Amino acid sequence: MPANAANDRVALLVLRAAGSAVLVLSVILLRVFPARPVERNVPGFTSPIIGFELASTPEHVFGIVGRPGDPRRDEAVRSMDRGNRIDFLFLLAYPALYVGIALLLSAHGSAPRGVTTLLLVLSAAMVLGDALENRELLVLSGITDAGRMLPGLSRLRLFTSIKWSAIYVASAVAAVPIWRERGWWRWSAVFFGAAAVIGACSVAYLPALEYASWALIIAWVMTYVRGFR
């Protein structure tokens, strides 16, 4: 078997495994995480999970998981913590999609070596940022003193920025060589690119991160299906 054909096969196997893991874990996380905040979400967000990731004040945290003494708080914290522990598996799965994309583009000669390397580095940054983010979320959910939250909230914003920046920069980097591919998968570049552009708008309007994730989901699904064809 020629080297490029063997590399193509490896890339497709990675996409299938990563996509399957993302699909299964997404279903589990949707059932485990709280469906709505206890009081209110961070302004502009609909998902309490993403809102918690991007919380910047104690009021944001209490709005999502409940204030001390609120009878709904214990269950909200349990659900949020359970989901964030499972997310340690999810944070390995979705970066692996970008690894599979990098390998596939490299096997097809659609991306130069530098682009492939950059995608692999950004995938590692997603894992690191998300893991550190989860650690802070697990700590913050158990704190009831607003003053003690402030250092953790500062670290959370840093780690969350690393994760989301890596995701959307990788999406932008991948979009161009994907557009050079033959066949229907090239159209996923439109959604990867749209996700990157909308995600960049979060600099001015933070909830754009959540809107960008909708385009990203479409791109990921198309990439997962590509792994079987």
Backbone torsions as a table, in degrees:
resi	resn	phi	psi	omega
1	MET	NA	128.2	178.6
2	PRO	-57.3	153.5	-176.9
3	ALA	-59.6	-42.3	-177.4
4	ASN	-67.5	-32.3	177.4
5	ALA	-69.7	-38.9	177.7
6	ALA	-66.1	-41.5	178.6
7	ASN	-65.6	-37.0	177.5
8	ASP	-62.0	-42.2	-179.9
9	ARG	-64.1	-42.1	178.2
10	VAL	-62.1	-44.5	-179.4
11	ALA	-60.4	-43.0	-179.9
12	LEU	-65.6	-37.8	177.2
13	LEU	-63.9	-39.8	177.6
14	VAL	-63.6	-43.9	179.6
15	LEU	-63.0	-39.9	-180.0
16	ARG	-66.2	-46.5	-178.5
17	ALA	-65.9	-46.3	-178.7
18	ALA	-65.6	-45.0	-179.7
19	GLY	-63.6	-39.6	178.0
20	SER	-64.1	-41.7	178.6
21	ALA	-64.5	-43.1	178.6
22	VAL	-61.0	-43.0	-178.7
23	LEU	-63.3	-50.8	-177.2
24	VAL	-64.4	-46.4	-178.3
25	LEU	-67.5	-32.9	177.2
26	SER	-62.7	-42.8	178.9
27	VAL	-63.3	-43.5	179.8
28	ILE	-63.5	-45.8	-177.4
29	LEU	-65.0	-36.4	178.1
30	LEU	-63.7	-30.3	179.2
31	ARG	-83.2	-26.8	-174.5
32	VAL	-89.1	-47.2	-177.3
33	PHE	-64.2	151.4	175.3
34	PRO	-59.6	138.7	-178.9
35	ALA	-78.0	-21.9	-178.2
36	ARG	-151.3	156.9	177.7
37	PRO	-70.7	157.7	178.6
38	VAL	-64.7	-47.8	179.9
39	GLU	-113.4	-61.8	-177.9
40	ARG	-156.5	153.7	179.2
41	ASN	-89.6	170.1	170.9
42	VAL	-59.7	131.6	-176.0
43	PRO	-51.0	131.2	177.5
44	GLY	96.8	-12.9	-177.1
45	PHE	-105.4	148.1	175.7
46	THR	-104.2	-32.8	-179.3
47	SER	-86.3	124.6	177.3
48	PRO	-67.4	-24.6	179.7
49	ILE	-69.9	-50.1	179.1
50	ILE	-67.3	-36.5	177.3
51	GLY	-60.3	-41.5	178.8
52	PHE	-65.2	-41.4	178.2
53	GLU	-58.2	-33.7	-173.7
54	LEU	-107.2	17.2	175.5
55	ALA	-64.2	141.1	-180.0
56	SER	-126.8	-5.7	178.9
57	THR	-136.0	157.3	174.2
58	PRO	-57.5	-34.1	178.6
59	GLU	-61.2	-37.1	176.6
60	HIS	-62.0	-45.7	-178.4
61	VAL	-64.1	-48.3	-179.8
62	PHE	-63.9	-33.6	178.5
63	GLY	-64.3	-32.9	-177.0
64	ILE	-86.2	-47.9	-175.4
65	VAL	-102.7	-3.2	176.9
66	GLY	98.5	151.7	179.1
67	ARG	-85.0	157.3	175.3
68	PRO	-55.2	132.5	-178.3
69	GLY	94.7	-17.8	177.7
70	ASP	-72.2	124.2	-177.4
71	PRO	-62.8	-17.4	179.8
72	ARG	-85.3	-13.1	-173.1
73	ARG	-63.2	-46.8	-174.2
74	ASP	-57.4	-46.1	-179.5
75	GLU	-67.7	-39.0	178.9
76	ALA	-63.1	-42.6	179.1
77	VAL	-65.9	-43.1	179.1
78	ARG	-59.6	-45.4	-179.1
79	SER	-65.4	-43.0	-179.5
80	MET	-65.1	-43.5	-179.9
81	ASP	-66.9	-40.1	179.1
82	ARG	-62.1	-43.6	178.7
83	GLY	-64.5	-41.4	-178.9
84	ASN	-68.7	-28.5	175.1
85	ARG	-71.0	-41.5	176.6
86	ILE	-64.7	-30.6	-178.4
87	ASP	-63.6	-17.3	175.4
88	PHE	-65.4	-22.0	172.6
89	LEU	-83.5	-42.2	-179.4
90	PHE	-61.5	-34.9	-177.5
91	LEU	-71.8	-8.6	171.2
92	LEU	-93.4	-27.5	-173.5
93	ALA	-76.3	-50.9	-174.4
94	TYR	-71.0	-33.9	173.5
95	PRO	-64.3	-28.8	177.9
96	ALA	-64.4	-26.6	173.8
97	LEU	-61.1	-41.7	179.4
98	TYR	-70.4	-31.6	173.9
99	VAL	-63.5	-45.0	178.0
100	GLY	-61.9	-40.3	177.3
101	ILE	-61.7	-45.6	180.0
102	ALA	-59.9	-43.8	-179.2
103	LEU	-66.9	-39.5	-179.1
104	LEU	-67.0	-45.7	179.1
105	LEU	-63.2	-37.9	177.8
106	SER	-65.5	-42.5	-180.0
107	ALA	-63.7	-31.5	-179.2
108	HIS	-89.4	-5.7	-177.8
109	GLY	72.0	19.2	-178.3
110	SER	-83.3	-19.6	-177.5
111	ALA	-130.4	135.6	175.8
112	PRO	-67.0	167.0	-175.9
113	ARG	-60.0	-37.0	-179.5
114	GLY	-62.5	-39.4	179.3
115	VAL	-67.3	-42.6	178.4
116	THR	-60.4	-45.4	179.3
117	THR	-62.5	-42.1	-179.8
118	LEU	-62.1	-41.2	178.4
119	LEU	-63.0	-37.9	178.7
120	LEU	-68.2	-40.9	178.4
121	VAL	-64.3	-43.7	179.2
122	LEU	-65.1	-34.2	176.3
123	SER	-63.0	-41.8	177.3
124	ALA	-64.7	-36.9	178.6
125	ALA	-65.0	-36.4	176.6
126	MET	-60.1	-46.5	-178.8
127	VAL	-61.5	-49.1	-178.2
128	LEU	-62.5	-50.0	-178.9
129	GLY	-60.8	-42.9	-177.7
130	ASP	-68.4	-39.8	179.7
131	ALA	-63.9	-44.6	178.4
132	LEU	-67.4	-36.3	176.1
133	GLU	-61.0	-46.9	-179.7
134	ASN	-60.1	-39.8	179.2
135	ARG	-59.9	-44.1	179.8
136	GLU	-66.8	-38.1	179.4
137	LEU	-63.7	-40.1	179.4
138	LEU	-66.2	-32.5	177.0
139	VAL	-75.2	-46.9	-175.6
140	LEU	-62.3	-36.3	-176.7
141	SER	-64.2	-24.1	-178.0
142	GLY	-95.3	-3.7	-178.5
143	ILE	-89.7	132.2	178.8
144	THR	-111.1	-6.8	177.9
145	ASP	-96.8	115.2	-175.9
146	ALA	-56.9	-39.1	-178.0
147	GLY	-63.9	-33.4	-179.1
148	ARG	-74.5	-14.6	-178.8
149	MET	-77.9	-25.2	-167.6
150	LEU	-58.3	-46.8	178.0
151	PRO	-61.3	-40.9	179.8
152	GLY	-64.8	-37.2	178.7
153	LEU	-66.0	-36.0	177.0
154	SER	-65.2	-44.0	177.9
155	ARG	-66.1	-39.2	-179.8
156	LEU	-58.5	-44.8	-178.8
157	ARG	-62.3	-39.2	178.4
158	LEU	-63.8	-50.3	-175.9
159	PHE	-68.0	-37.7	177.3
160	THR	-65.4	-38.6	177.9
161	SER	-63.5	-40.1	177.4
162	ILE	-60.8	-47.0	-178.1
163	LYS	-62.4	-55.1	-175.5
164	TRP	-66.5	-37.1	178.4
165	SER	-62.7	-43.2	179.4
166	ALA	-62.4	-40.8	179.9
167	ILE	-62.7	-48.6	-173.9
168	TYR	-79.1	-30.2	173.2
169	VAL	-67.7	-42.7	177.7
170	ALA	-61.6	-38.3	178.6
171	SER	-64.4	-40.8	178.3
172	ALA	-66.5	-43.1	-179.7
173	VAL	-64.0	-40.2	-177.7
174	ALA	-74.0	-28.2	-172.7
175	ALA	-59.2	-41.6	-175.5
176	VAL	-65.1	-53.7	178.8
177	PRO	-67.2	-29.5	176.3
178	ILE	-63.2	-36.8	179.3
179	TRP	-63.9	-22.8	178.6
180	ARG	-80.8	-11.1	-178.5
181	GLU	-69.5	156.5	174.1
182	ARG	-89.2	154.0	175.6
183	GLY	90.4	-179.0	-171.6
184	TRP	-67.6	-25.8	-175.5
185	TRP	-62.1	-24.3	-179.2
186	ARG	-57.4	-25.5	-179.2
187	TRP	-72.3	-14.5	173.8
188	SER	-65.3	-21.3	177.9
189	ALA	-60.1	-31.8	178.9
190	VAL	-62.7	-42.0	-178.0
191	PHE	-77.7	-36.7	173.7
192	PHE	-61.7	-44.6	179.2
193	GLY	-64.5	-42.8	179.2
194	ALA	-62.5	-41.1	178.3
195	ALA	-60.4	-42.3	-179.3
196	ALA	-65.1	-43.0	-178.6
197	VAL	-67.4	-45.9	179.6
198	ILE	-65.4	-40.6	178.1
199	GLY	-60.7	-36.9	178.6
200	ALA	-64.5	-27.6	179.4
201	CYS	-68.0	-12.5	179.2
202	SER	-65.8	-16.7	175.6
203	VAL	-60.0	-36.1	179.4
204	ALA	-98.3	-30.0	-177.2
205	TYR	-139.9	99.4	-170.4
206	LEU	-55.4	-41.0	-179.3
207	PRO	-60.7	-11.1	176.0
208	ALA	-58.2	-25.4	177.1
209	LEU	-58.9	-40.9	179.7
210	GLU	-70.9	-40.7	178.5
211	TYR	-62.7	-39.6	-179.7
212	ALA	-63.6	-30.4	-177.9
213	SER	-65.2	-25.0	178.6
214	TRP	-67.4	-43.1	176.1
215	ALA	-66.0	-35.5	-179.5
216	LEU	-64.5	-39.5	179.3
217	ILE	-60.2	-43.2	178.8
218	ILE	-61.7	-44.0	179.4
219	ALA	-62.5	-41.3	179.7
220	TRP	-65.6	-42.4	179.6
221	VAL	-62.4	-44.4	178.4
222	MET	-61.3	-38.4	179.8
223	THR	-69.0	-39.9	177.2
224	TYR	-61.0	-46.5	177.7
225	VAL	-61.6	-38.3	178.0
226	ARG	-57.6	-31.7	-179.7
227	GLY	-62.7	-17.5	-178.4
228	PHE	-103.3	3.3	-176.3
229	ARG	-126.7	NA	NA
